[in-house]
């Protein structure tokens, strides 16, 4: 079981150049993350777009040395998509191939002589190309709750609909699971997660039914169980849609806010781009963002940290001697998102 010191260790800065990760934790972030983990609850992270909610999850996974699994929710996302994915189209295509390649009665008789005796006697089960398990791939919760069985099923599946998550060097320590932008989903989805989050388990179709003995031998059996001490679940919302009360009550809640401070912005800009940009340009860009932010505060698209970093990224690509002049020419494209008359 991790302690608070594991979350606070080595200062508040987390970087990994290979993963383009540059993050500064606030102490409040670390307390929120640890308390949710210690209580065995998901952490619901609220905040406007661009405040670093998703990066918070990546950064804490990096700090802990845990594997990172993520799923971005869409309006069409269903509960099952977070648990498992079934390639119905692939199975239909395989059925058509099998129909075309089906042997004649004479060929079938010849092939029957080639079937191993063990299969004829029922000791072994012949591989069925249309077995549903050949088209079932693990979803984000499956990877997070039981990596080993997810990997076994991923290997078996003919056409995985999601890429395999990257396993950390310290993978056995645990997994950080990010469910991003859950407010995009219909209310049925967060409500449907209550059992998965509360009991740390869920069931997968076809397992233990069509091929129960074979899967039990591989360790793939229902239900798929998670271990709270090896798991940190982070769920983000942009507050575009109100979440069900029962779901929010199941979570610890932390709100990320951008500080309206030049120093706060410059500190984060320097973490990303270091000496490739001069200090006055960092400050000028920060002042411009705060000015445009105040002007758009009651609009739909007030610029934030993400826009500031994007602006600096563009400036860092040119010579320092050009940056100050270029800033005034391009800042409006990064910072002003409202429609003007």
VOPAGU-2260 file (C-alpha; in pm, 1 decimal, decimal comma):
REM VOPAGU-2260
SITE   aa  ch    i         X         Y         Z
SITE  UNK   A    0       0,0       0,0       0,0
SITE  UNK   A    1     144,9     336,3    -102,4
SITE  UNK   A    2     186,6     619,9     146,3
SITE  UNK   A    3     139,4     994,1     104,8
SITE  UNK   A    4     516,6    1030,3      76,3
SITE  UNK   A    5     511,4     817,3    -239,6
SITE  UNK   A    6     289,5    1080,3    -400,7
SITE  UNK   A    7     491,0    1376,3    -269,3
SITE  UNK   A    8     839,3    1231,5    -327,3
SITE  UNK   A    9    1110,8    1415,2    -519,8
SITE  UNK   A   10     944,1    1755,5    -529,6
SITE  UNK   A   11     646,1    1867,4    -737,2
SITE  UNK   A   12     794,9    1853,0   -1087,5
SITE  UNK   A   13     758,1    1548,3   -1314,4
SITE  UNK   A   14     927,1    1523,6   -1653,8
SITE  UNK   A   15     988,5    1257,6   -1916,5
SITE  UNK   A   16    1125,2    1384,9   -2247,1
SITE  UNK   A   17    1053,1    1056,6   -2427,9
SITE  UNK   A   18     683,2    1091,1   -2341,7
SITE  UNK   A   19     671,9    1471,8   -2389,8
SITE  UNK   A   20     564,9    1493,7   -2026,7
SITE  UNK   A   21     625,4    1818,0   -1836,7
SITE  UNK   A   22     409,5    1864,3   -1529,4
SITE  UNK   A   23     413,6    2062,1   -1206,1
SITE  UNK   A   24     199,8    1919,3    -926,2
SITE  UNK   A   25      38,8    2134,9    -662,3
SITE  UNK   A   26      45,2    1984,3    -314,6
SITE  UNK   A   27    -334,1    1980,3    -330,9
SITE  UNK   A   28    -308,2    1752,4    -636,0
SITE  UNK   A   29     -92,6    1504,8    -445,4
SITE  UNK   A   30    -321,2    1503,8    -142,0
SITE  UNK   A   31    -626,6    1448,1    -363,0
SITE  UNK   A   32    -461,2    1164,8    -555,8
SITE  UNK   A   33    -334,7     988,2    -246,3
SITE  UNK   A   34    -658,4    1021,1     -48,4
SITE  UNK   A   35    -863,5     872,9    -334,2
SITE  UNK   A   36    -613,8     587,8    -367,5
SITE  UNK   A   37    -604,1     521,8       8,6
SITE  UNK   A   38    -984,8     516,8      27,6
SITE  UNK   A   39   -1015,0     286,8    -272,9
SITE  UNK   A   40   -1224,8     541,6    -460,9
SITE  UNK   A   41   -1188,0     695,2    -806,7
SITE  UNK   A   42   -1075,1    1057,9    -821,9
SITE  UNK   A   43   -1311,5    1275,2   -1026,0
SITE  UNK   A   44   -1105,2    1566,3   -1161,8
SITE  UNK   A   45   -1307,5    1869,3   -1262,6
SITE  UNK   A   46   -1191,9    2172,4   -1455,7
SITE  UNK   A   47   -1213,9    2372,7   -1774,5
SITE  UNK   A   48   -1057,0    2231,6   -2092,5
SITE  UNK   A   49    -682,5    2286,7   -2102,7
SITE  UNK   A   50    -620,7    2292,3   -1727,0
SITE  UNK   A   51    -413,0    1972,8   -1731,0
SITE  UNK   A   52    -660,5    1712,2   -1607,4
SITE  UNK   A   53    -545,4    1434,6   -1840,4
SITE  UNK   A   54    -179,9    1522,4   -1789,5
SITE  UNK   A   55    -227,6    1492,3   -1412,9
SITE  UNK   A   56    -308,3    1122,7   -1460,8
SITE  UNK   A   57      -8,5    1064,4   -1687,8
SITE  UNK   A   58     220,3    1249,3   -1447,7
SITE  UNK   A   59     118,4    1052,3   -1139,2
SITE  UNK   A   60     163,3     724,6   -1331,1
SITE  UNK   A   61     513,6     840,0   -1421,2
SITE  UNK   A   62     587,8     941,2   -1063,0
SITE  UNK   A   63     472,2     608,7    -919,1
SITE  UNK   A   64     632,3     404,2   -1196,0
SITE  UNK   A   65     295,5     244,0   -1270,7
SITE  UNK   A   66     152,2     138,1   -1605,1
SITE  UNK   A   67     -88,7     385,9   -1763,5
SITE  UNK   A   68    -417,7     288,1   -1929,5
SITE  UNK   A   69    -658,0     543,9   -2076,4
SITE  UNK   A   70    -986,6     568,0   -2261,9
SITE  UNK   A   71   -1138,0     887,3   -2402,1
SITE  UNK   A   72   -1516,7     882,4   -2372,8
SITE  UNK   A   73   -1730,0     982,5   -2672,3
SITE  UNK   A   74   -2099,5    1050,6   -2704,1
SITE  UNK   A   75   -2143,6     701,5   -2849,1
SITE  UNK   A   76   -1939,8     522,0   -2580,5
SITE  UNK   A   77   -2129,4     246,0   -2401,5
SITE  UNK   A   78   -2048,4      79,3   -2071,2
SITE  UNK   A   79   -1930,9    -238,3   -2242,0
SITE  UNK   A   80   -1673,8     -39,1   -2443,8
SITE  UNK   A   81   -1486,8      33,4   -2120,4
SITE  UNK   A   82   -1483,9    -336,7   -2026,0
SITE  UNK   A   83   -1440,8    -520,6   -2355,2
SITE  UNK   A   84   -1479,9    -479,4   -2732,7
SITE  UNK   A   85   -1637,6    -731,7   -2965,8
SITE  UNK   A   86   -1551,0    -728,5   -3337,0
SITE  UNK   A   87   -1887,6    -838,1   -3477,2
SITE  UNK   A   88   -1794,7    -723,1   -3828,8
SITE  UNK   A   89   -1473,6    -924,1   -3819,4
SITE  UNK   A   90   -1661,9   -1233,4   -3709,0
SITE  UNK   A   91   -1915,9   -1186,1   -3988,3
SITE  UNK   A   92   -1631,6   -1155,6   -4238,4
SITE  UNK   A   93   -1472,4   -1473,4   -4105,1
SITE  UNK   A   94   -1806,5   -1654,1   -4136,7
SITE  UNK   A   95   -1826,8   -1553,1   -4502,2
SITE  UNK   A   96   -1472,4   -1676,3   -4562,5
SITE  UNK   A   97   -1554,3   -2007,2   -4395,9
SITE  UNK   A   98   -1864,4   -2040,4   -4611,4
SITE  UNK   A   99   -1665,8   -1982,6   -4932,2
SITE  UNK   A  100   -1390,8   -2223,0   -4827,0
SITE  UNK   A  101   -1625,3   -2494,8   -4697,7
SITE  UNK   A  102   -1513,2   -2835,8   -4837,6
SITE  UNK   A  103   -1730,3   -3060,8   -5052,1
SITE  UNK   A  104   -1871,3   -3378,8   -4898,6
SITE  UNK   A  105   -1582,1   -3581,5   -5043,6
SITE  UNK   A  106   -1321,2   -3342,3   -4912,8
SITE  UNK   A  107   -1493,3   -3340,7   -4573,5
SITE  UNK   A  108   -1471,4   -3718,6   -4552,7
SITE  UNK   A  109   -1100,5   -3708,7   -4637,6
SITE  UNK   A  110   -1036,0   -3437,3   -4380,1
SITE  UNK   A  111   -1214,5   -3634,5   -4109,9
SITE  UNK   A  112    -942,9   -3899,5   -4138,8
SITE  UNK   A  113    -684,1   -3630,9   -4053,0
SITE  UNK   A  114    -851,1   -3520,0   -3728,6
SITE  UNK   A  115    -641,2   -3621,8   -3424,5
SITE  UNK   A  116    -784,0   -3909,6   -3221,2
SITE  UNK   A  117    -776,1   -3692,9   -2908,9
SITE  UNK   A  118   -1021,3   -3452,1   -3068,1
SITE  UNK   A  119   -1245,8   -3734,6   -3189,3
SITE  UNK   A  120   -1255,7   -3875,9   -2837,7
SITE  UNK   A  121   -1341,1   -3539,1   -2685,1
SITE  UNK   A  122   -1014,4   -3504,5   -2492,2
SITE  UNK   A  123    -924,2   -3187,3   -2683,1
SITE  UNK   A  124   -1151,1   -2926,6   -2837,7
SITE  UNK   A  125   -1096,7   -2844,6   -3203,9
SITE  UNK   A  126   -1033,3   -2474,1   -3266,2
SITE  UNK   A  127   -1346,7   -2305,2   -3399,3
SITE  UNK   A  128   -1256,7   -2010,8   -3627,5
SITE  UNK   A  129   -1588,1   -1847,4   -3534,7
SITE  UNK   A  130   -1542,6   -1883,2   -3158,7
SITE  UNK   A  131   -1657,5   -1543,7   -3018,5
SITE  UNK   A  132   -1347,0   -1532,2   -2799,4
SITE  UNK   A  133   -1137,9   -1495,6   -3115,4
SITE  UNK   A  134   -1305,0   -1158,2   -3169,3
SITE  UNK   A  135   -1320,7   -1032,9   -2810,5
SITE  UNK   A  136   -1056,8    -779,2   -2705,5
SITE  UNK   A  137   -1000,3    -627,7   -2359,8
SITE  UNK   A  138   -1114,1    -275,7   -2272,3
SITE  UNK   A  139    -952,4     -20,8   -2042,1
SITE  UNK   A  140   -1098,7    -156,9   -1717,8
SITE  UNK   A  141    -992,6    -509,9   -1806,2
SITE  UNK   A  142    -630,3    -400,9   -1857,0
SITE  UNK   A  143    -638,1    -203,4   -1531,6
SITE  UNK   A  144    -805,6    -470,7   -1319,5
SITE  UNK   A  145    -624,8    -780,6   -1445,4
SITE  UNK   A  146    -341,2    -716,9   -1689,1
SITE  UNK   A  147    -241,6   -1082,4   -1719,5
SITE  UNK   A  148    -581,1   -1210,8   -1834,3
SITE  UNK   A  149    -626,3    -904,5   -2056,9
SITE  UNK   A  150    -294,2    -982,5   -2222,9
SITE  UNK   A  151    -392,5   -1347,8   -2270,2
SITE  UNK   A  152    -720,0   -1246,7   -2435,1
SITE  UNK   A  153    -546,9    -976,1   -2642,6
SITE  UNK   A  154    -310,4   -1241,3   -2779,6
SITE  UNK   A  155    -598,9   -1472,0   -2864,9
SITE  UNK   A  156    -812,0   -1206,0   -3037,3
SITE  UNK   A  157    -764,0   -1195,2   -3414,7
SITE  UNK   A  158    -828,8    -824,0   -3459,7
SITE  UNK   A  159    -797,7    -608,1   -3150,1
SITE  UNK   A  160   -1002,2    -288,6   -3173,3
SITE  UNK   A  161    -777,4     -97,6   -2930,4
SITE  UNK   A  162    -397,9     -81,6   -2908,5
SITE  UNK   A  163    -221,9    -261,7   -2626,5
SITE  UNK   A  164    -126,1     -26,4   -2340,2
SITE  UNK   A  165     242,0      19,0   -2262,6
SITE  UNK   A  166     362,7    -178,1   -1962,4
SITE  UNK   A  167     590,7      12,2   -1724,1
SITE  UNK   A  168     921,3    -126,9   -1599,3
SITE  UNK   A  169     763,5    -146,7   -1253,0
SITE  UNK   A  170     435,3    -281,6   -1391,8
SITE  UNK   A  171     374,5    -525,0   -1107,1
SITE  UNK   A  172     348,8    -226,2    -873,2
SITE  UNK   A  173      16,8    -107,8   -1017,6
SITE  UNK   A  174    -186,9      68,9   -1287,2
SITE  UNK   A  175    -321,6     422,4   -1324,7
SITE  UNK   A  176    -649,1     416,3   -1521,4
SITE  UNK   A  177    -771,4     737,7   -1685,5
SITE  UNK   A  178   -1132,3     763,3   -1803,7
SITE  UNK   A  179   -1121,9    1096,1   -1986,1
SITE  UNK   A  180   -1412,8    1337,8   -2044,1
SITE  UNK   A  181   -1687,7    1123,4   -1895,2
SITE  UNK   A  182   -1929,4    1416,6   -1924,3
SITE  UNK   A  183   -1954,8    1344,1   -2298,3
SITE  UNK   A  184   -2135,4    1017,7   -2225,6
SITE  UNK   A  185   -2504,0     960,6   -2172,0
SITE  UNK   A  186   -2601,4     942,7   -1800,3
SITE  UNK   A  187   -2644,8     565,6   -1826,3
SITE  UNK   A  188   -2269,9     519,4   -1858,4
SITE  UNK   A  189   -2152,0     672,5   -1527,4
SITE  UNK   A  190   -2447,6     510,4   -1351,7
SITE  UNK   A  191   -2351,8     177,7   -1505,2
SITE  UNK   A  192   -1998,9     211,4   -1367,5
SITE  UNK   A  193   -2117,1     213,9   -1006,2
SITE  UNK   A  194   -2084,2    -163,1    -965,6
SITE  UNK   A  195   -1751,6    -178,8   -1148,9
SITE  UNK   A  196   -1611,2      97,2    -927,6
SITE  UNK   A  197   -1775,8     -14,8    -605,2
SITE  UNK   A  198   -1699,9    -387,0    -622,5
SITE  UNK   A  199   -1381,1    -367,8    -828,2
SITE  UNK   A  200   -1513,6    -632,5   -1063,9
SITE  UNK   A  201   -1717,8    -693,3   -1378,1
SITE  UNK   A  202   -1808,4    -985,6   -1602,6
SITE  UNK   A  203   -1726,2   -1043,7   -1967,0
SITE  UNK   A  204   -1956,2   -1231,8   -2208,7
SITE  UNK   A  205   -1850,4   -1562,4   -2365,8
SITE  UNK   A  206   -1587,0   -1630,4   -2099,8
SITE  UNK   A  207   -1682,8   -1936,3   -1898,3
SITE  UNK   A  208   -1960,1   -2016,4   -2145,8
SITE  UNK   A  209   -1846,9   -2110,1   -2496,4
SITE  UNK   A  210   -1490,5   -2195,0   -2395,8
SITE  UNK   A  211   -1485,4   -2211,8   -2018,1
SITE  UNK   A  212   -1233,8   -2495,0   -1971,8
SITE  UNK   A  213    -981,0   -2350,7   -2215,2
SITE  UNK   A  214    -999,0   -2004,3   -2064,4
SITE  UNK   A  215    -979,0   -2129,0   -1707,8
SITE  UNK   A  216    -655,7   -2299,3   -1806,8
SITE  UNK   A  217    -525,4   -1957,6   -1918,2
SITE  UNK   A  218    -656,7   -1788,8   -1604,4
SITE  UNK   A  219    -929,0   -1598,3   -1792,0
SITE  UNK   A  220   -1241,3   -1650,4   -1583,6
SITE  UNK   A  221   -1533,1   -1436,7   -1467,0
SITE  UNK   A  222   -1552,0   -1206,3   -1287,9
SITE  UNK   A  223   -1256,7    -983,2   -1377,2
SITE  UNK   A  224   -1132,7    -858,1   -1039,9
SITE  UNK   A  225    -926,1    -552,1    -953,0
SITE  UNK   A  226    -701,8    -498,3    -650,4
SITE  UNK   A  227    -747,7    -151,3    -493,8
SITE  UNK   A  228    -393,6    -129,3    -353,9
SITE  UNK   A  229    -254,9    -172,4    -707,8
SITE  UNK   A  230    -495,1      64,8    -879,0
SITE  UNK   A  231    -561,5     438,2    -905,4
SITE  UNK   A  232    -864,4     541,3   -1112,4
SITE  UNK   A  233    -884,6     900,5   -1238,4
SITE  UNK   A  234   -1196,5    1025,0   -1417,7
SITE  UNK   A  235   -1210,7    1370,0   -1577,1
SITE  UNK   A  236   -1498,0    1601,2   -1666,5
SITE  UNK   A  237   -1513,0    1934,9   -1847,2
SITE  UNK   A  238   -1851,2    2000,0   -1681,7
SITE  UNK   A  239   -2029,6    2013,1   -2016,8
SITE  UNK   A  240   -2300,3    1786,2   -1877,7
SITE  UNK   A  241   -2406,6    1732,7   -1516,7
SITE  UNK   A  242   -2306,3    1393,6   -1381,3
SITE  UNK   A  243   -2548,3    1168,4   -1187,7
SITE  UNK   A  244   -2550,9    1233,8    -813,6
SITE  UNK   A  245   -2492,5     868,8    -721,5
SITE  UNK   A  246   -2183,0     859,4    -940,5
SITE  UNK   A  247   -2030,9    1179,9    -798,9
SITE  UNK   A  248   -2089,8    1056,0    -443,8
SITE  UNK   A  249   -1892,7     741,2    -525,1
SITE  UNK   A  250   -1585,1     953,2    -610,0
SITE  UNK   A  251   -1335,2    1177,0    -437,7
SITE  UNK   A  252   -1350,2    1512,6    -619,2
SITE  UNK   A  253   -1068,9    1753,7    -708,6
SITE  UNK   A  254   -1102,2    2072,5    -915,3
SITE  UNK   A  255    -815,0    2205,9   -1126,4
SITE  UNK   A  256    -804,3    2580,5   -1181,4
SITE  UNK   A  257    -561,6    2795,2   -1374,2
SITE  UNK   A  258    -406,9    3067,4   -1159,4
SITE  UNK   A  259    -431,0    3415,3   -1308,3
SITE  UNK   A  260     -63,9    3478,6   -1240,0
SITE  UNK   A  261     220,7    3558,8   -1476,7
SITE  UNK   A  262     468,9    3374,5   -1254,9
SITE  UNK   A  263     246,3    3064,0   -1248,8
SITE  UNK   A  264     229,2    3056,2   -1628,8
SITE  UNK   A  265     598,0    3134,3   -1682,3
SITE  UNK   A  266     703,8    2855,1   -1444,8
SITE  UNK   A  267     511,9    2602,5   -1652,6
SITE  UNK   A  268     628,6    2749,2   -1980,0
SITE  UNK   A  269     992,3    2726,4   -1874,5
SITE  UNK   A  270     944,5    2363,9   -1772,9
SITE  UNK   A  271     842,6    2285,0   -2131,2
SITE  UNK   A  272    1080,9    2500,9   -2333,9
SITE  UNK   A  273    1362,7    2603,5   -2099,9
SITE  UNK   A  274    1620,9    2835,5   -2252,7
SITE  UNK   A  275    1481,1    2815,9   -2605,1
SITE  UNK   A  276    1269,6    3122,8   -2521,7
SITE  UNK   A  277    1390,5    3437,3   -2342,9
SITE  UNK   A  278    1235,2    3539,1   -2010,7
SITE  UNK   A  279    1076,6    3861,8   -2145,9
SITE  UNK   A  280     895,8    3661,0   -2415,3
SITE  UNK   A  281     760,7    3414,5   -2157,2
SITE  UNK   A  282     628,1    3708,8   -1956,6
SITE  UNK   A  283     490,3    3895,3   -2258,1
SITE  UNK   A  284     301,6    3585,2   -2373,5
SITE  UNK   A  285     165,0    3531,4   -2021,3
SITE  UNK   A  286      45,5    3891,3   -1994,3
SITE  UNK   A  287    -119,0    3865,9   -2336,3
SITE  UNK   A  288    -299,0    3546,9   -2233,0
SITE  UNK   A  289    -429,0    3699,9   -1910,1
SITE  UNK   A  290    -550,0    4007,5   -2098,6
SITE  UNK   A  291    -734,1    3797,7   -2357,0
SITE  UNK   A  292    -861,6    3566,1   -2084,9
SITE  UNK   A  293   -1018,1    3852,3   -1889,3
SITE  UNK   A  294   -1179,5    3983,5   -2207,7
SITE  UNK   A  295   -1330,4    3641,2   -2283,9
SITE  UNK   A  296   -1408,0    3537,7   -1927,1
SITE  UNK   A  297   -1782,6    3524,7   -1988,3
SITE  UNK   A  298   -1749,9    3370,9   -2333,0
SITE  UNK   A  299   -1731,8    3006,2   -2428,2
SITE  UNK   A  300   -1360,1    2985,4   -2500,5
SITE  UNK   A  301   -1144,1    3173,6   -2248,4
SITE  UNK   A  302    -780,4    3079,1   -2322,0
SITE  UNK   A  303    -591,9    2879,9   -2058,9
SITE  UNK   A  304    -268,1    2697,4   -1993,0
SITE  UNK   A  305    -301,3    2475,0   -2300,5
SITE  UNK   A  306    -322,0    2778,3   -2530,2
SITE  UNK   A  307     -23,5    2938,1   -2357,1
SITE  UNK   A  308     187,2    2625,1   -2413,1
SITE  UNK   A  309      75,3    2603,2   -2776,7
SITE  UNK   A  310     175,4    2965,2   -2836,2
SITE  UNK   A  311     516,9    2908,4   -2678,8
SITE  UNK   A  312     567,1    2592,1   -2882,6
SITE  UNK   A  313     524,4    2790,4   -3202,7
SITE  UNK   A  314     765,6    3060,2   -3080,2
SITE  UNK   A  315    1026,7    2805,2   -2971,9
SITE  UNK   A  316    1057,1    2686,5   -3331,8
SITE  UNK   A  317    1213,3    3015,6   -3449,1
SITE  UNK   A  318    1529,4    3203,2   -3355,8
SITE  UNK   A  319    1518,6    3398,2   -3029,5
SITE  UNK   A  320    1575,3    3723,5   -3214,6
SITE  UNK   A  321    1243,4    3678,0   -3395,8
SITE  UNK   A  322    1026,3    3564,6   -3105,3
SITE  UNK   A  323     918,9    3897,2   -2953,0
SITE  UNK   A  324     810,0    4041,5   -3286,8
SITE  UNK   A  325     639,3    3720,4   -3394,6
SITE  UNK   A  326     445,4    3696,9   -3067,6
SITE  UNK   A  327     235,6    4003,8   -3147,1
SITE  UNK   A  328     162,9    3866,7   -3494,8
SITE  UNK   A  329      42,2    3518,6   -3398,6
SITE  UNK   A  330     -92,3    3545,1   -3042,2
SITE  UNK   A  331    -450,4    3608,5   -3150,5
SITE  UNK   A  332    -461,6    3279,5   -3341,1
SITE  UNK   A  333    -373,5    3084,9   -3027,0
SITE  UNK   A  334    -556,9    3291,5   -2765,6
SITE  UNK   A  335    -870,6    3437,5   -2922,5
SITE  UNK   A  336   -1127,3    3165,6   -2994,5
SITE  UNK   A  337   -1447,6    3370,1   -2978,5
SITE  UNK   A  338   -1633,9    3471,6   -3294,8
SITE  UNK   A  339   -1606,3    3847,8   -3343,1
SITE  UNK   A  340   -1827,4    4074,0   -3550,2
